[in-house]
């Protein structure tokens, strides 16, 4: 079974902090690691996943959510500023956090505008190209979606 993990430290230094998006397999272990981020540098602080524009919330802070799910088939969004290419949708579309924050419309995409995101997981165009290659291979092998687990420290 394949799955993704995303981990990042809460703001520890000035500027945009980077985390790690990992492709893992239950039996084979960690297969790929990409540097990635969520939120913008001004929104990377503790507990901001309850606010619009903050980090993607960890699933354990969303009542009833066992894991996020990432679709392996992308949605083409070439004309959307900040995405300017493929968007790997993260489900569910909208959630309420345990503090009542309404969050949603998340995905994984290249960082195509200002550094960071409004809660999506983003990476440089070069890293995203490698991520897309892996997703394409998984889709060819019949994998339609991957669980995603999110943690912060």
N, C-alpha and C positions, 0 to 999 in steps of 0.2 A: 504494500500500500504506500503510495506517494502522499506527501503532505508538505506544506510550507510553514516556516516560522519566520516571524519578524520581531526583532528585538532592538531596543534603543535605550540609551540613558536619557533621563530628563536633563534639561539644559545644564551643562557643566562648564561650558566655555562660551565666549562671545562667538556669534555667527551661527550658521546652520549646522547642527549636530547630525552626524550620519549614524545609521544603524546597520543591521545586517538582515537581508532576506535570504533564507536558506531553503533549498530544495532537498528534501530528505525522503528516505525510504525506510519503512519499518525494519526490514531485514538488511538492507545494504548500507544503512547509515546516511551521513551527509554526502550529497552528490555534487552540489554547487552552492556557492556563496557569492552574493552580490552586495556591494555597498549600496544602501538605499536610505531614504528618509521619509518622514511624514510631517506635515505642518510646515510653517515657515519659521524662520529664526525667532520672530517675535511671539510665536505661539507654542514654543517648545518648553513648557514648564509643567510642573507636577499638577495632575488632575485636570489638565486642559482638554482631555478627551470628552468632557461633558459639553464643551462649547463648540459652536460652529467654527470651522477653520483650525481646530486643534487636531492633535494626533488621532489616528483611527483608534477607537476604544479597544482595549483588550476584552476578549470575549467574557472573561470572568466578571467584568463590570457591566455586562448587559444581561439582565435577568432572562433566563431561559435559552441563552445562546450557548451552544456547546462548542461551536467553531464557526468561523467565517468560511465561505466557500468561494474559491476563485475559479472562474470558467476558463478552460484552456483555449476556447475559440474567441479571438478578439472581436471587438466592435471597432470598425474603422471610423475615426474622428479626425480627419485631416484638417478640418476647418475650425476646430475648437481650440481657442488660445489656451496654452498651458499643456495641452495634450498633443496636438499636431501630429497625430498618427494613430496607432492602435491602442485600445483601452481594454484591459482585461478586467471585466466586471467582477466586483466582490459582492456576494449576497449574504444576508438579506439587504434589500435596497435601503430600508430605513429602520432604525432601532431607537429605543429609549434606553439611556444609561440608568444605572442604579441611583443616580442623583437627579434624574428627570430631564437630562439633556436629550434633545432630538438630533440625531446624526444620521447621515446616509449619503447615497450616491458615490460610493467608494469604488476605486479601481486601482490597478497597477498600470503605470504608464511612464513614458520618458518625461524627464523634467524639461519642458519645452518653452518656458517663459521665464518668469522670475524664479530664483532658486526656492525650492520647496513646493508645498501643495496646500490645499484646503482640507487635508485629511487623507487623501489618497497616499499610496505608497509609490514613490517616484525614484528614478535613478537616472544617471547620465545617459545620453544617447548611446554611447559605446556599450555600457553595461546592459542597457535595455535591449540592445540588439542580441546580446548573448542570452538574455532571459527569454526573448522571443524564440530563439532557436530551440531552447529546451522545451518551451510550451508547444511549439510546432511538432516536435518529436513525440511528446506525450500524447498529443491529439491524434497523431498518426497511429499510435499504439492503442487507441481506443479510450484513452483517459479523457473524460469530458469535464471533470472538475477536480479540484484539490482542496482539502481542508486547510485552513490557515489559522495558526495560533499566534497571538500577539502578546508580547510582554515588555514591560518597561522597568528600569531600575533607577 
